[in-house]
């Protein structure tokens, strides 16, 4: 045990010295305030490796690339509603349109498409009248330690969102559950210099009671009332207040 402790201490010192050299090479400018830098180094030394080396950017993710791309593609489908961006229309190649390969039927052509292409077509197939994607919620499932929560946070940040995380198994009351979902999906993030729209991440959704799941389903399937044209702007605003206009990512271990 003593040898193992000595070896781990040596390894920690080697890694720390390498990291200090890298940070020193990246920032050659002298720092006027020495104390905050020392505090950061001290906190970095005592934090867990799983927190210290967690992925910060999309390219640092080690999870399945197909899952990463599908989740990012789904999240970008919200850009029209959230950011007001119109979806870019892909221009098909004229040669492919004029001469379809081997004059095969559509079913036969789909056989030769990759898994990613088919998934993208399914995701983009339908947008509702409010230009929201057909599937309002993404569900990430898998064993603990797979990187589901890290993936959700990195993808949300990459797509320009402020990630708001809540634990479904902690809030057992359906009223509290509903209040937290509505606050995260309808209110703006006012912390920080730049206000970013929220992306709600609900962890341990498999531990939530049935009443809370029904609350979430009611929020997802809420539809705008008819006769909006007859009503005034205030009534329309009140009705749209119940619509889900922000993406929700749920995470579970047991699907």
Beta strands, then each sheet from edge to edge (+ up, - down):
strand 1: 137-141
strand 2: 162-167
strand 3: 198-203
strand 4: 248-252
sheet 1: 1+ 4+ 3+ 2+
end
